Amino acid sequence: PEAQLIDALAEKYNVVWTIAAGNQGPTLQSLGSPATASQSIAVGASVADWDRFHATDDTLHGMHGNVLPDSAKAQNPHAIANFSSRGPSGDRLIKPDITAPGAYVVSVEASTGGEVHAGDAAVNNNYSSDPNYAVLSGTSMAAPSAAGAAALVIDGYHKATGNNPAYYVLKAAMANTADANTFEGPITGLISSIKANDLGMDPESLFPSRNDGEVGVTGVGAGRVNVPNAVLASSAGVVAYTPRVRNSDGLLTINAWQPSWSLQDVAPGESRSQHFILRGGPNLPQNANVTFAVESGPEASGIQAAPASWFSLPASATAVPGSPAGGFDVSLNVPGGNIAPGQYTANIIATADLGGGNVEHLRIPVSFFVPMTTGSTITGPIWASDTTDYSIVGFENPEGQIYSDWSMVPMRVPTSAAGTSLTFNVWDQANTSTMDVFVFDNSGLEVDSTVDEPLHAVPAGAALQPTSKDAPGTVSIKVVKPGATLGFGEVHAGDVVWLVLSDTKPKNPAQFETYNLSVS
């Protein structure tokens, strides 16, 4: 409901909403509502450039410098805080949309309120002894940073054109021109800062990085916001976004007005296409010729990089000054054969010739899922920093953390399966950890899962035993005829179900483990 309200307000009042993605990273699918709102700008937390390249004692805040591998420094990449929540959203949208500064942000402090005071005390007032100032890290710091960036873009657009941009044009300008090439850095919070500063614990062990290499679409969306480039793109350059589409209730669909392309299940041998609007800014000096390419990878562990050969793009397109008349069509063609199921991402890179030797590069992230089939087994990496608590207090432990990836893959229920059952088995490759699988229908409602209430209700997973091939976590769902009334644990033949994996009780927290999932 929060996300739906944000979407309605954005369109009705032309409001740009920047919303914190959440601080449950680096686990996948840990971004929460209302950042899931399709018409919002969901914001992840980036790290200050200065802190990336300096030893701890030389950083701006005296905390945890050199957050990038030495091998990456020559590439001049950006950094993302490893606590920053990752996508995709539950309805498979690319989220976050962008990142903005959100690590060790110093600002004025209220005279009351214990949490911020505690944050300063946790680092021995390292940032300032002035009680009127304090420091915090989080996507709640990144979201107002992105709001400030959006205000600058609006102001620049108004000064250049005399008007204000539509919210979706502003979002597209910020996302299209964001800087990618991002690594992870260990940034500590309240409790972990105490452990790092007073107990001498390594920040990397407190907030371990998910990837040694670059973070992809699931972590940063289009990348870190770049205000000057966004001002240029919106007013005197080119932006790209999907057309307006409404559902039967007259509401915008989740894929309307998006500077990205999110798809759901695309089976081997199938194709999908999408039209993108190319909007020339009011001050674009002339028609702009736009050419296209596909950037494949890098991506987070467990996510596949879609090969460029799977995409069909036009040789060129034209953007017209002050008009959304220009556009282009892109096709995704998943080849037939033995294509591994799971999530795939890529980036469409559009290059616009603005005239006078000026060139603009636009980034359009793409994400889609290849479904698995019955009678098959898939294997993949899954990450968990601790036991995920499915106790009677809820689906999150008392500290409110999400400890496990929600790695997901779709499956199409065979049309011939009516009157039968589908059985899902999940286990740990090493036979030492507890794996679970949840079955959801295409609208996001749970059909059933391997979660056993008596055993899973014991806090911290104390009663759970490792799952193995000989003793897997098992759940069966009944397949009924299309149109039949559904009960719990039932699906229609021909439906799409989503299988969501959890490393519920890892043997080796903060290390990748390997799940196996079979469907029969």
Buried (B, 14 or more C-beta within 10 A) or exposed (E): EEBBEBBBBBBEEEEBBBBBBBBBBBBBBBBBBBBBBBBBBBBBBBBBBEBBBBEBEEBBBBBBBBBBEEEBEEEEBBBBBBBBBBBBBBBBBBBBBBBBBBBBBBEEBEEEEEEBBBBBBBBEBBBBEEEEBBBBBBBBBBBBBBBBBBBBBBEBBEEBBEEEBBBBBBBBBBBBBBBBBBBBBBBBBBEBBBBBBEEEBEBBEBBBBBBEBBBBBBBBBBBBBBBEBBBBBBBBBBBBBBBEEEEEEEEBBBBBBBBBBBBBBBBBEBEBEBEBBBBBBBBBEEBBBBBBEBBBBBBBBBBBBBBBEBBEBEEEBBBBBEBBEBBBEBEBBBEEEEBEBBBBBBBBBBBBBBEEEEEBEBBBBBBBBBBBEBEEEBEBBBBBBBBBBBBEEEEBBEEEBBBBBBBBBBBBBBEEBBEBEBBBBBBBBEEBBBBBBBBBBBEEEEBBBBBBEEBBBBBEBEEBEBBBEEEBBBBEBBBBEEEEEBEEBBBBBBBBBBBBBBBBBBBEBBEBBBBBBBBE
